[in-house]
Amino acid sequence: MDPHEAYSELIRRTRDLSYLASTSSLLGWDEQTFMPEGGAFHRSAQMGLLAGLHHERATDPKLGELLAVVESSDLVAEPTSPAAVNARELRRSYNRRVRLPRTLVEDLARTTSLAQPEWVAARTTCDFVRFRPWLEKIIQLKRDESACLATETPIAGKPAEAHSSHKKAPAPAPPARSPYDPLLDDYEPGANSQELATLFHALRSELVPLVATISERCRRLNHGGASTGSNQPPGGARSAILTRFFPRARQQVFGEAAAAAAGFDFKRGRLDVTAHPFCSGIGTGDCRITTRYDEHNFSDAFFGILHEVGHGLYEQGLDPEHYGTPMGEAVSLGIHESQSRLWENAVARSRPFWTYWFPMARRIFHEALSDVSLDAFHTAVNHVGPSLIRVQADELTYNLHIIVRFELEQALLSGDLAVADLPAAWNQKYEEVLGLKPGNDAEGCLQDIHWSAGLIGYFPTYTLGNLYAAQLFAKAETELGGLEEAFAHGDYESLLAWLRQKVHCEGQRRRPAELIEHITGNKPDHRPLIASLKRKYSELYGT
């Protein structure tokens, strides 16, 4: 076959697969936003069928044949050309998928579709026992997935026929790495648990003493220590500003205004309400973000919106010409998370950002903020203190929450930790790392949706995103200059344009670590994040 014809056919088939995947994404978004509770079993059947159809097409030997023709041609001579990138990443994806039997793929889709509403119910009632059998099944399925992925690629690209929970498990190759790594590789290509453990250990060793120092200064400021003054609002601690009454409808108006100003295109996206905020890139021209509102917690919805906006901007910034191919898709969840954390923290928690937005906030939330100064509000949104809930954690303590999850899910997958013992293990680690003990399972191991969705290996990408974001923002400041002045005028165009060029339009041209080094000149490193945190909080609370 002519290589150009083979490549065209390969791209056509790949785009068809993207349409199938986007249909599943749309059903998943609906399940978390508008689907009635009674639709869970029907939805699980839909998701299982779509997952099976997608897997059948994605493992069609014809794809392997087309890839072989393209890979042996001059189309891939230039490693960073669209054709070469697409061939490389489609080969990687194909080789992973053909190791997985359709029965496993369908079982995972059905199980996680049913498990997610059970997680919601268990979280609502603080009842881990209700969710336990679902998590046990998911962990076993993910072990099966990891074992399949660790095998040699089947001959001639034919899919495997069974896994341990169904027929006969494929004989695994001698283990060359942790069983966690094949799952991690799905979210962060090229990463492995040993390297992450080393990186996270270095981060933790600097974070723990920094958190202790800054949280103590923050506590003294909040409770009338030497640092109080004219910025202290009457009636309580500065952080309590954010727990006053903020009407939901006004929060929505304010959040949407900030989202639009940052560049989120509401003609190609929408904002809805869910139990756990997320972003779904359905396809070109259709990006859905969600949040949740608490009328006595301003930060929950507002910074949740800006976080998801970062994800949404990445989705809306992907090259539509390459939709449905690796060149038109995000490179990894870590890079995706770098965009959300950059907008949430580096932009939306900065003083220049609130120089522009605080006067509007005072008008919209007059009853809550009429007696609050800009300094007091800015300090409040950057309050530091150990907390139980990850999504409400401050910049300093957030990564400690991730490290706990990283360690626990490795133990669950390996069998070193039984699912039944998860609540106790979770509580113990929170006492060790953050000095807090959850009062119930909703504050503890039931607080995140990820495990109910089968997302084992996902959590480390949050901390990688923080590390990447610090490196990217520092580079943007160096190359662009004047970002603080622009933010103070509500102008984010130069930053967004820089991110579009450096990150979004690159698609999967480079792997995550390679992309960061290409943009910043340095490999992924925890030190820029530590430096930015020290600089920021020393300005807020003194050295």
N, C-alpha and C positions, 0 to 999 in steps of 0.2 A: 504493500500500500504506500502511496505517496505520503511523505511525512506531513505535508501541509494539510492534506485531506484527513490524515489520522489526528492531527492536532485539532482541527475544526470539529471533528466528531467527538473527540475527547472533551472539548469545552462544552459542546452541546449537551452531552450526557451529564457533565458536572453541574451545569446550570439547572438541568431538570432535577438533580438531586437537591440542589439548594431550594427549589420551589417546594419540594416535599418537606424538607427540614423547616422551611418557614411556615408551612401549614401546621406542623407540630408546635412551633413556637407560638403561633397565634392561639392554638388551643390551650397551650400552657399559660399564656397571658390571661385568657378568658377564665381559666380555672382559678386563678389567683385573684381575679377582680370581680367578675359578674356572674359566674356560673352558680346556679342554685345548689345547695348542699346535696339534694337528691340526685344530681347528675353525675356523682363521682364514679359509680360503677360503669355507666355508659361511656364516660370520658376515658376511663382506664382502657376499655376495649378499643376505643378510637386510637388512643396513643400507642397501644400495643400493635395494632394493625399497621399504622403508619411507620412505626419503628421497623417492623418486619419488612415492609415494602422498600423502605429506604435501604435497609441492610442488604436485601436481595439485589437491588440495582447497584449498590456501592461495591458489591463483591462479585459482580458479573465478570467472568474471565475475559470478556471482550475488552473491559477497561484495562486489564493487565496487558493485553495484546497491543492496544493502542498506545499505552505508555511505553512499551518496549520499542515500538517504531519511532516514537518521538525522541526517546532517550538515545537512540543510536544515530540521530540525524544532526545536522548542523544547527538546527533550531535551538539547541541547548548549549551552543558553543560559548556564548557569553553568559556567565553564571547568574548575573543579576538582571538579565532580560526577562520580560514577562513570561515568555514561553518556557525558559529554563526554570524560573521560580515556580510556575504552575506545575511543571512536570515533576520537579523535586518534591513539592509539598503534596501533590496528588499521589505520588508514589508512597510517600510516608503514610498518608492516610489509608491508602489501599492496603498496604502491607499490614497495618494494624487491624483493619476491618476483616480481612480474610481469615484472621486468626480466631474470630469470634463467631460461634454458631448463632444462627438466626433465633433459635429457641431461647438462648441467653439474652439476646438483645430485646426480644419481645417480653420476656419475663421481667427484665429490669424496668422497661417502660410501663408495664401494667402495675408492677409492685409499687414503684415510686409515685405513680399517679394516684393510687389508693392511699399510700402512706402519707402524702402531704395533707389531705384533710384530717387524717387521724392525728397528725402532728399538731395541727391547729387546735383540735379538740383537746388533746392532751395538754398542750401549753395553756389553754384557757382554764383548764381545771387543775393545773399544776400536778398532773398525774403521769409520771414517767412509766408506770406499770402498764398503762394503756398503750403507750407507744412502743414499749420494749419488744414485743414479737415482730413488729414491722422493722425495727432497726436490726434485729437479729437476722432477719431474712435478707435485708439489704446488704449487711456486712458480708454474709455468706456469698451473695451474688457478686459482690465486688471482689471477693477473694477468687471466685471462679474467673472473673474477668481478668484479673491480674495474672492468674496462672495461664490462661489462654494467650495473653499477650506476651508472656515470657517464652512461649514455645517458638520453634523455628517456623518461618513462613511456610504454609502448606505448598506442596509441589504444584507448579503450573497455576498458582494463584487461586486454587479452589478453596472455598470456605470450609472451615472445620464443621464437623457434624454434631458434636455434642459437648456438654460440660458436666461437671460433677453432680449437679442437681438434677440432671435429666438423663442422658444416656451414659456414655463412657467418656471420661475426661481425657483430653489429649495428654500424652506423656510430656511432662515439662523438660526443657533443656536444663542442664546444670545451672543452678541459680548464680547469676553473675552480679546481681544487685538486689536491693531490698524489694519485697513484693509491693511496697508503696510506690516505687519508682515508675512502673508502667502506668499507673493511674495519674501520678503527678505529671508525667510527660504529656498527657492528654490536654492539660491546661497550660503548662509552661514547657514547651518543647526544649529539650536539651538540659533541663534542670534535673538534679538528683538529690535525694534526701540527705546524703552525707554532706554534700557541699552546702545545702541550706542549713543543716544543723550547725555547721561551723560558722556560717555567716550570722545566723540568728543568735548563737552564743556570744559572738563579739558584740552584737547589737544589745543584747540583754545586759551584758556586763557593764555597759555604759548607761543604759536606760535606768536601771534600778536605783543607783545613787542619785542620778539627776531627778528622777521622779520624787525621791524622798526629800531632796532639797527644795525643789520648786513647790511641791504640794504643801510643805510646812509653811513656806512663805505665803502661799495662797491662803492657807488656813488662818494664819495670823491676820492677814489683810481682811478676810471675811468676818473675823470675829473681834475686830476692834483693836488689833495690834498697833504697833508703832507706825505702820504705813497708812493708816486710815486718814481721811481728810475730806476735802470738799466734794470729792467724787463719790463718797459713800452715800448711797441712797438711804433715806429714812426707812425704818421698819425692818432692818435685817441685813443679812450678808449680801454681798454683790451678786453672788451666783443665784440668789433667790429672785433677782430681777426676772430671770427667764422662766420662773414658775408662777408668775402672776397670770391674770386671765387674758389670753390672746384668742379672740373668737376665730373659730375654724374658717368661716367664709373669708375673713380678712387675711388670715394666713395664706389661704389659697391665692388670693389676689396678689399679695406681696410676693409670694414665692414664684408665681408665674411671671410677674414683672421682672424679677431678677434673672429668671431662666431665659427669658427672651432677650434681655440685655446682654447676657453672656454669649448669645448666638444660637440658642436652641430654636429651631424653626418649627413653630406650631402648625404650619401648613404641611409639614412632613413628620409630625409627631404629636403626641398627646400626653397628658398627665392625669393619672387616675389614682385611686386609693386601694391599698392592699394591706394585709397583715404584716408583710415583710417587704420593704422596698426593693425594687429591682428594675432593670432595663432590659427590654427585648427589642433587638433589631430584627423586625419582621422581614424587611426587604427594602429595596430602594424606594425612598419616599414614605416609609412607614416605620417609625421608631417610637416605641411606647415606653414611658417611664412612669414609675409609681412612687407614692410616698404614703405616710400615715400621719394623722393629725392627733395632737394632744393639746387641748386648750390651756393646759397648765405646764406646757413644756415647749417653748418657742423653738428651741434648737432641733428637736426631733424631726419636725417636718421641714424646716427651712434648710438646714444643712443636709438633710436627707435629699431634698430636691436638688441642691447644688451638686451633691455627690452624683446623683443619677444623671444630671445634666452633663457632667463630665463624660460619663459613658455614652450618653446620647450624642454629644458633639463628635465623639470618635466615630460612632455609627453613621452619622450624617455626613462625616468628612471622608468616608471611604470612597474610592473612585468608582462611580456608577458604571463606567465603561467596562470595568472588570468584575461587575457583580456576578456572584456565583462561582468565582474562581479564587484561589489563594491570594492573587494580587488585589482582590477586592474585599478581603476579609482581614479582621484584626489578627495580629501576629500571636497574641497570647493574652491570657487573663491578667497576668502581671502588668503588661503594658496597658491593657484596658483599665486596670485599677489605678495605674499611674495618672491617667487622665482624670478620673473621678476624684482622687485625693488631691491632685494639684488644684482643681477648681474649688473643692470644698475647703481645703486648708490654706494653701499658699495664697489663694485669691480671696475667698469669702471670709476668712477669719483675720484678714489683714486690717490694719487701721485705715489705710487709704480706701479700701472697699467701703468701710462704714462711714468714712468722711462723706462719701456721696450718698449712701443709702440710709444712714441713721435719721436724717431730717424727715425722710419719707416715712420711715418706720414710726417716728413719733407722731406724725399726722394720722397714720392708719391705726396705730395702737395707742391713741392719746391717753386713755385711762390707765394703761399699764406703764407708759414710758414718759409721762409728762414731767416727772420729777427726776428723771435719769439723765446724766450727762453722757456725752460721747465716750469719754474716758472710762466711765463706770461700765457702760454697755460693752465696750471693746474688751475690757478685762473679764466681764462675765462670760462672754462667748469663748474666751480662752481660759476658763477656769480649769485648774488642774487638781485632780484628786482621784485616788483609786475608786473604781466603781464596778458593779457586777455585770452590767449590760454592755456588750461589745459595741453595738451601734450608737450608744450614747457616750462612749469613752472619749476622753480628750486625746490630743495628738501624742502626748507623752506616754500615756499608759496603753494606748490602743494596741500597739504591737505585742505587748505582754499577753493580751487576750488571744492573739493569734498564735503565739508560741505555745500556749496551753493547748489549744485545739490541735496544732501540728503534732504535738507529742502524744495526745490522747488518741487521735485517729490512727496513728501508726501502731499504737499498742492494740487498738481494736482489730485492726486488719491482721496483725501478726498472731493474734490470739493471746497475747500476754495480758490483755485486759478483757474480761468477759463483759458482754453488754449489760448484764444484770448489775455489775459493779461500777458502771459508769457514773451514776450520780455521786457516789462516795468518792471516787477518784477525782471527779471534777471539783468537788467541794474542797478536797485536800489540796489540789494544785492551786486553787484560787486563794486559799489561806497562805500557801507558801509564797506565791508570786505577787499577789496584790494585797494580802493581809485582810481579806474579806471572805466571809462564808455565806453562800446563798441561803436565803430563808426558805426557799422552795424550789421545785424543779423548773418552774418557768423562769426564775432568776438564774438558774443554773444550766444544766445540760439540755434543756428544751428551748432555749432562747433563739436558736438559729434554725432556719429551714433547710440548710444545706444537706444534712445527712438524710433527711426524709426524701430528698430529691436524688439521692445517690451520689452526691458530689464529694466523694472522698478524694482528697488531694487538692481540693480547691482552696482551702483556707490559706496556705502559705503564699498564694498569689497576692493576698491583701498586703502583707508586709513587703513583698517584693515591689508591689505598686508604690508603697510609701518611699522605698529606697530609690526607685526609678524617678518618682515625681520630684524628689529633692534634687537629683542630678539634672533632670531636664529643666526645672525652673531656674536653677542657678545658671545654666547655660543660656537660657532665654534672656535672663537679666543681663548677662554679659554681652550678648549679641545685639539685643534690642535697645537696652537702656531706657530710662524714663518710664518703666512700668508702674511704679508707685504713683507718679503724677497722672498717668493715664487712668489708673484705677480710681483715683480721687475725683475724676471727672466722669466716672461711669463708662469708661472706654476700654474695651477688651479686644478690639479688632486686631491690634498688632500681635498680641499673644496668640489669639486663635489662628491667625494666618500662619504664624510660625509653627504652631503645632500641626496645622493642616499639611504644611510642606514637609516638616521633619518626621512626623509620625503617621498621621492619618493616611496620606496618599501613598505611603510606602507599602501598605498592605503587608504581605508576608515576604517581602523581598529579602529581609534579613531575619534571623532568629532573634529572640528577645535580647539576650546578653550582647550579641553582636550589634544589634540596633542601638542599644544604649552606648556602647563604645564608639560606634560610628558617629553618633550625634554629639556626644560629650567629650570624646577623647579618652574616656576612662571606663574600665570594666565596672560592673555593678559593685557598689561599695556602700557600707553603712555610714561612713564618716561624713559625707555631705548632709545626710539627714540629721545626725547628731549636732553638727555645726549649726545648721539652720535652727534647730530647736533651742540650742543654748543661746544663740543670738536673739531669737524672738523673746524667750522667757526672761532673759536677763534685762531686756528693755522693759518688759512688763512688771517684773518683780524685783529688779535690782540684782547685781552680781553677788 
